[in-house]
Amino acid sequence: MYTARRVLTVIFFIIFMIAGFVTVVILPRDDASAQKENRNLADMPQVSLGSISSGQFSSDFETFLSDNVGYRSRFTDISSAYKNIKGINAFGKVVESNADMGTGEAGVGRLLVTDDRVMEIYKADPEAQREYIDMVDFYANKLPPSIKMYSMIIPTQIDFMPFYNTVGDSEKAAIDYLYDNFNDRVKNINVYDSLKAHFDAGEYVYFRTDHHWTQLGAYYAYHKMAEAMNFMPLYVNEFEKGEVKDFTGYLYSQAEAPYLYDHRDTIEYYKNALNDIPFDCMTYSYIPGQPFPYTGKMFDLNKGASYTMFLGGDQPYIEINSNGATKKTLLMLKDSYSNALIPWLASSYSKIIVIDARTFDQTITNILNTTPIDDFLITNYILGTNFRDYIKMCRDIY
């Protein structure tokens, strides 16, 4: 009886495996799943004695079945919906997402999805904070004393919500902690209170479906920079306003909340003769040994309804020459938040050099040896201070 039961178990298992394989073979490959997950689906693994004996074939075959099951994207949608329902609370729903700074290493993050927007949840990482402080201090000790050094950390809108403390840590407390522990040489540009005041007044300073601020939000930071860095800013009424409608940002794709499409954003941009000048990217980052050929404008409207319309996206190296009000040069080490900020600054500096540590493949030392620099600014949004691999990149390019 016991032996018969074992035989039946084996038979049912074989039938199950055959049924699974036949299902994969008969039903169409779900290419929509590949596009949605931004990766290639697994192919049928090669059979060999070595792969079978090592167990590699069974592991690869399991991945193949999982990736190629018919209607995979529908099953993943159902799974995501179930996880989303589990996360619902009084203020919205908390869902898991990819925490990715664009460095090639993604982790698990959390989003708060409300009735009209989606926002990243900040969780302080003491070890990352220490490494960020060390990185800023490293530059404070290395830069020539003639260069004025500044730091700006940008909060996100979720910190201005009255219910924020129920789902994450205080961004304001984290920013204050970082500022308090930087080298005395570093002058901190505090944009928190200004952004909060304009957000509370109902101004459109952050997108609803993306983690970035709008160019209007960047404008208010630009004015705080003018106070700290001693230049005369221009005012928004001196610029021509343009719009690109129907923008859905990165967080929209992560939240898997289709109703947010009804709250899609409008990208507003402000231009004049100084901040609409062409610029060149001179780098060798993307294809080793070959220059990255991009000559664009501050507002690359060919990108359509995308945050990449600012500067054409995250360029490794940008050099902008203008007839700005001051005959000074600014060197910026920044993340993508500054893409919407730089057009304002073009009116205030005669030269701006912009470095993105994630793809810049040369050294800041080379720049310092060839170009007189007046001001040096490190600026990141608050979640950028949590990515330890990114922080290391910022330090290593010196």
C-alpha positions as CSV (number, residue, x, y, z in Angstrom):
1,M,0.0,0.0,0.0
2,Y,2.8,2.4,0.9
3,T,4.7,1.5,-2.3
4,A,1.6,2.1,-4.4
5,R,1.1,5.5,-2.8
6,R,4.7,6.5,-3.6
7,V,4.2,5.3,-7.2
8,L,1.0,7.4,-7.6
9,T,2.8,10.4,-6.1
10,V,5.6,10.1,-8.7
11,I,3.0,9.6,-11.5
12,F,1.1,12.7,-10.5
13,F,4.3,14.7,-10.2
14,I,5.3,13.7,-13.8
15,I,1.9,14.6,-15.1
16,F,2.1,18.0,-13.4
17,M,5.6,18.6,-15.0
18,I,4.4,17.5,-18.4
19,A,1.2,19.7,-18.1
20,G,3.3,22.7,-17.1
21,F,5.7,22.2,-20.0
22,V,2.8,21.7,-22.5
23,T,1.1,24.8,-21.2
24,V,4.3,26.8,-21.8
25,V,4.7,25.4,-25.3
26,I,1.1,25.8,-26.4
27,L,0.3,29.2,-25.0
28,P,1.9,32.3,-26.6
29,R,5.0,33.9,-25.1
30,D,3.9,36.9,-23.2
31,D,6.2,39.6,-24.6
32,A,4.3,42.3,-22.7
33,S,5.7,40.9,-19.5
34,A,9.2,41.3,-20.8
35,Q,8.6,45.0,-21.7
36,K,6.9,45.7,-18.4
37,E,9.7,44.1,-16.3
38,N,12.4,45.7,-18.5
39,R,14.4,42.4,-19.0
40,N,14.7,39.5,-21.3
41,L,12.6,36.4,-20.5
42,A,14.6,33.2,-20.0
43,D,15.1,30.8,-22.9
44,M,14.9,27.0,-22.8
45,P,18.2,25.9,-21.2
46,Q,20.6,23.6,-23.0
47,V,20.5,20.0,-21.8
48,S,23.9,18.4,-20.9
49,L,25.1,15.8,-18.4
50,G,27.1,18.5,-16.6
51,S,24.1,20.8,-16.2
52,I,21.8,17.9,-15.0
53,S,24.3,16.5,-12.5
54,S,25.1,20.0,-11.1
55,G,21.4,20.9,-10.7
56,Q,21.9,23.9,-13.0
57,F,19.5,22.6,-15.6
58,S,16.6,22.1,-13.1
59,S,17.1,25.6,-11.8
60,D,17.3,27.2,-15.3
61,F,14.3,25.1,-16.4
62,E,12.2,26.3,-13.4
63,T,13.1,29.9,-14.4
64,F,12.2,29.2,-18.0
65,L,8.7,27.8,-17.0
66,S,8.1,30.8,-14.7
67,D,9.1,33.3,-17.4
68,N,7.2,31.7,-20.3
69,V,3.9,30.7,-18.8
70,G,1.1,32.1,-20.9
71,Y,-0.5,35.4,-19.8
72,R,2.4,35.9,-17.4
73,S,1.8,39.7,-17.3
74,R,-1.8,39.1,-16.1
75,F,-0.6,36.8,-13.3
76,T,1.9,39.4,-12.2
77,D,-0.8,42.1,-12.3
78,I,-2.9,40.0,-10.1
79,S,0.0,39.4,-7.7
80,S,0.8,43.1,-7.6
81,A,-2.9,43.9,-6.9
82,Y,-3.0,41.5,-4.1
83,K,0.2,43.0,-2.5
84,N,-1.3,46.4,-3.0
85,I,-4.5,45.5,-1.2
86,K,-2.5,44.2,1.7
87,G,-0.7,47.5,2.0
88,I,-3.8,49.7,2.2
89,N,-4.0,52.0,5.3
90,A,-5.9,55.1,6.3
91,F,-3.7,57.3,4.2
92,G,-3.3,55.3,1.0
93,K,-1.5,52.1,0.3
94,V,2.2,51.2,0.8
95,V,3.6,49.1,-2.0
96,E,7.1,47.7,-2.7
97,S,9.1,49.0,-5.6
98,N,12.5,48.9,-7.1
99,A,14.9,51.3,-5.3
100,D,17.2,52.2,-8.0
101,M,19.6,55.2,-8.3
102,G,20.7,54.2,-11.8
103,T,23.9,52.7,-10.6
104,G,23.1,49.2,-11.7
105,E,22.3,47.9,-8.2
106,A,18.6,47.9,-7.3
107,G,17.1,47.2,-3.9
108,V,13.7,47.1,-2.5
109,G,12.0,50.4,-1.7
110,R,8.5,51.4,-0.6
111,L,6.0,53.8,-2.1
112,L,3.0,55.5,-0.7
113,V,0.1,55.6,-3.2
114,T,-2.7,58.0,-2.4
115,D,-5.8,59.0,-4.4
116,D,-4.0,61.4,-6.7
117,R,-0.2,60.8,-6.4
118,V,2.6,58.4,-5.6
119,M,5.6,59.2,-3.4
120,E,8.8,57.4,-2.3
121,I,9.1,56.6,1.4
122,Y,12.3,57.6,3.1
123,K,13.9,55.4,5.7
124,A,17.1,56.7,7.2
125,D,20.2,54.5,6.9
126,P,22.8,55.6,9.5
127,E,25.6,53.8,7.8
128,A,24.9,55.5,4.5
129,Q,24.5,58.9,6.2
130,R,28.0,58.4,7.7
131,E,29.4,57.6,4.3
132,Y,27.7,60.6,2.7
133,I,29.2,62.9,5.4
134,D,32.6,61.3,4.7
135,M,32.2,61.9,1.0
136,V,31.4,65.6,1.4
137,D,34.2,66.0,3.9
138,F,36.6,64.3,1.5
139,Y,35.9,67.0,-1.1
140,A,36.2,69.7,1.6
141,N,39.7,68.5,2.4
142,K,40.8,68.0,-1.2
143,L,39.5,71.0,-3.0
144,P,41.9,74.0,-3.4
145,P,41.1,76.6,-0.7
146,S,40.3,79.2,-3.4
147,I,37.1,77.3,-4.3
148,K,33.9,78.0,-2.3
149,M,32.1,74.7,-1.5
150,Y,28.4,74.3,-1.1
151,S,26.0,71.4,-0.3
152,M,22.3,71.2,-1.1
153,I,20.0,68.3,-0.1
154,I,16.5,68.3,-1.5
155,P,13.5,66.9,0.3
156,T,10.6,65.2,-1.4
157,Q,6.9,66.2,-1.1
158,I,6.0,63.4,1.2
159,D,7.8,65.1,4.1
160,F,5.3,68.0,3.8
161,M,2.3,65.7,4.3
162,P,0.9,65.7,7.9
163,F,0.6,61.9,7.9
164,Y,4.1,61.2,6.8
165,N,5.5,60.1,10.1
166,T,3.2,57.1,10.0
167,V,5.0,55.5,7.1
168,G,8.6,56.7,7.1
169,D,11.4,58.7,8.8
170,S,11.6,62.5,8.9
171,E,13.5,63.9,5.9
172,K,13.9,67.2,7.6
173,A,15.6,65.5,10.6
174,A,17.9,63.6,8.2
175,I,18.9,66.8,6.3
176,D,19.6,68.7,9.5
177,Y,21.7,65.8,10.8
178,L,23.8,65.7,7.6
179,Y,24.2,69.5,7.5
180,D,25.3,69.6,11.1
181,N,28.0,67.0,10.5
182,F,29.6,68.3,7.4
183,N,33.0,70.0,7.4
184,D,32.9,73.6,8.6
185,R,34.2,74.6,5.1
186,V,30.9,73.5,3.5
187,K,28.1,76.1,3.3
188,N,24.7,74.4,3.4
189,I,21.9,75.7,1.2
190,N,18.7,74.9,3.0
191,V,15.7,74.7,0.6
192,Y,13.4,72.8,2.9
193,D,11.4,75.7,4.4
194,S,11.0,77.4,1.0
195,L,9.7,74.3,-0.8
196,K,7.4,73.5,2.1
197,A,5.9,77.0,2.1
198,H,5.2,76.9,-1.6
199,F,3.9,73.3,-1.4
200,D,1.6,74.2,1.4
201,A,0.3,77.1,-0.6
202,G,-0.8,74.7,-3.3
203,E,1.8,75.5,-5.9
204,Y,2.9,72.9,-8.4
205,V,6.4,72.3,-7.1
206,Y,6.5,68.4,-7.3
207,F,5.1,66.0,-9.8
208,R,2.3,63.6,-8.8
209,T,3.5,60.6,-10.7
210,D,7.3,61.1,-10.5
211,H,9.9,61.4,-7.8
212,H,11.3,64.7,-9.1
213,W,10.4,68.3,-8.4
214,T,9.0,70.5,-11.2
215,Q,11.0,73.3,-12.7
216,L,9.0,75.7,-10.5
217,G,10.2,73.8,-7.4
218,A,13.7,74.1,-8.8
219,Y,13.1,77.8,-9.2
220,Y,12.6,78.4,-5.5
221,A,15.7,76.4,-4.8
222,Y,17.6,78.6,-7.3
223,H,16.6,81.7,-5.3
224,K,17.8,80.1,-2.1
225,M,21.1,79.4,-3.9
226,A,21.4,83.0,-4.9
227,E,21.2,84.1,-1.3
228,A,23.9,81.6,-0.2
229,M,26.2,81.8,-3.2
230,N,26.0,85.6,-3.7
231,F,24.6,86.1,-7.2
232,M,21.6,88.0,-8.5
233,P,18.8,85.7,-9.5
234,L,16.3,86.4,-12.3
235,Y,12.5,86.1,-11.6
236,V,10.0,83.8,-13.1
237,N,8.1,86.6,-14.9
238,E,11.3,87.3,-16.9
239,F,10.9,83.9,-18.6
240,E,8.6,82.4,-21.3
241,K,6.6,79.5,-20.0
242,G,6.0,76.4,-22.0
243,E,4.2,73.1,-21.3
244,V,4.3,69.4,-22.2
245,K,1.2,67.6,-21.2
246,D,0.3,64.0,-20.2
247,F,3.5,63.1,-18.4
248,T,3.5,60.0,-16.3
249,G,6.7,59.5,-14.4
250,Y,8.9,56.7,-13.1
251,L,6.8,56.2,-9.9
252,Y,3.7,55.7,-11.9
253,S,5.2,52.7,-13.6
254,Q,6.3,51.3,-10.2
255,A,3.0,51.9,-8.3
256,E,0.8,49.8,-10.6
257,A,-2.1,52.0,-9.8
258,P,-3.8,52.6,-13.2
259,Y,-6.2,55.2,-11.8
260,L,-3.2,57.6,-11.4
261,Y,-3.3,58.0,-15.1
262,D,-6.2,60.4,-14.5
263,H,-3.8,62.5,-12.5
264,R,-1.0,62.6,-15.0
265,D,1.3,65.6,-14.9
266,T,2.2,68.6,-17.0
267,I,5.9,69.4,-17.5
268,E,6.2,73.2,-17.2
269,Y,9.5,74.8,-18.5
270,Y,10.7,78.4,-18.4
271,K,13.1,79.7,-21.0
272,N,14.9,82.8,-22.2
273,A,17.8,83.5,-24.4
274,L,20.4,82.5,-21.8
275,N,18.9,79.2,-20.7
276,D,18.0,77.9,-24.1
277,I,21.5,77.8,-25.5
278,P,22.9,74.6,-27.0
279,F,25.6,72.7,-25.1
280,D,27.9,69.8,-25.8
281,C,28.6,66.6,-23.9
282,M,32.2,65.7,-24.1
283,T,32.6,62.2,-22.5
284,Y,33.7,58.7,-23.2
285,S,31.3,57.0,-20.8
286,Y,28.7,54.8,-22.6
287,I,30.8,53.1,-25.2
288,P,34.5,52.6,-24.2
289,G,36.8,54.5,-26.5
290,Q,34.0,56.3,-28.3
291,P,32.6,59.7,-27.5
292,F,28.9,60.0,-26.5
293,P,27.5,62.2,-29.2
294,Y,24.9,64.5,-27.7
295,T,24.5,68.2,-28.6
296,G,21.3,69.4,-27.2
297,K,19.5,72.2,-25.5
298,M,18.3,72.9,-22.0
299,F,14.8,71.7,-23.1
300,D,15.0,68.8,-25.5
301,L,11.4,68.8,-26.6
302,N,12.1,65.8,-28.9
303,K,12.0,63.7,-25.7
304,G,8.2,64.3,-25.5
305,A,6.4,64.0,-22.1
306,S,9.4,62.9,-20.2
307,Y,11.6,64.3,-17.4
308,T,14.5,63.6,-19.8
309,M,13.5,66.7,-21.8
310,F,15.6,68.6,-19.2
311,L,19.1,68.5,-20.6
312,G,18.1,65.4,-22.6
313,G,18.5,63.3,-19.5
314,D,21.4,62.4,-17.2
315,Q,24.4,63.2,-19.2
316,P,27.8,62.2,-17.7
317,Y,29.5,65.5,-18.5
318,I,28.0,68.8,-19.6
319,E,29.8,72.1,-20.2
320,I,27.6,75.1,-20.6
321,N,29.0,78.4,-21.7
322,S,26.7,81.5,-21.5
323,N,26.7,85.2,-21.0
324,G,25.6,84.8,-17.4
325,A,25.5,87.7,-15.0
326,T,28.7,86.7,-13.2
327,K,32.0,85.8,-14.8
328,K,32.3,82.8,-12.6
329,T,32.4,79.1,-13.2
330,L,30.3,76.6,-11.2
331,L,31.2,72.9,-11.0
332,M,28.3,70.7,-9.9
333,L,28.3,67.1,-8.7
334,K,24.6,66.1,-8.9
335,D,21.8,63.6,-9.4
336,S,18.9,64.0,-11.8
337,Y,17.0,66.5,-9.6
338,S,19.4,69.2,-10.8
339,N,18.4,68.7,-14.5
340,A,15.4,71.0,-13.9
341,L,17.6,73.4,-11.9
342,I,20.5,74.0,-14.3
343,P,18.5,76.1,-16.8
344,W,17.9,78.7,-14.1
345,L,21.6,78.8,-13.2
346,A,22.6,79.4,-16.8
347,S,21.5,83.0,-16.3
348,S,23.8,83.5,-13.3
349,Y,27.1,81.8,-14.3
350,S,29.2,82.3,-17.4
351,K,30.3,78.6,-17.3
352,I,28.7,75.6,-15.7
353,I,30.3,72.2,-15.6
354,V,28.0,69.4,-14.6
355,I,29.1,65.9,-13.5
356,D,26.9,62.8,-13.0
357,A,29.1,60.3,-11.0
358,R,27.0,57.4,-12.2
359,T,28.4,57.5,-15.8
360,F,31.3,60.0,-15.7
361,D,34.4,58.0,-16.5
362,Q,37.2,60.6,-16.0
363,T,38.2,62.6,-12.9
364,I,37.3,65.9,-11.3
365,T,41.0,66.4,-10.7
366,N,41.6,66.7,-14.4
367,I,38.9,69.4,-14.5
368,L,40.5,71.3,-11.7
369,N,43.9,71.2,-13.4
370,T,42.5,72.6,-16.6
371,T,39.7,75.0,-15.7
372,P,39.6,77.7,-13.0
373,I,36.6,76.9,-10.7
374,D,35.0,79.4,-8.4
375,D,32.1,77.5,-6.8
376,F,31.7,73.8,-6.2
377,L,28.3,72.3,-5.4
378,I,27.3,68.8,-4.3
379,T,23.5,68.4,-4.6
380,N,21.3,65.4,-4.3
381,Y,17.8,64.6,-3.3
382,I,17.4,63.0,0.1
383,L,17.0,59.4,-1.1
384,G,20.2,59.8,-3.0
385,T,22.0,60.0,0.4
386,N,20.9,56.4,1.1
387,F,22.5,54.7,-1.9
388,R,25.9,53.6,-0.7
389,D,27.2,52.5,-4.2
390,Y,26.2,55.9,-5.6
391,I,28.0,57.7,-2.7
392,K,31.1,55.7,-3.4
393,M,30.9,56.7,-7.1
394,C,30.8,60.4,-6.1
395,R,33.9,60.0,-4.1
396,D,35.8,57.8,-6.5
397,I,35.7,60.2,-9.4
398,Y,37.8,62.8,-7.7
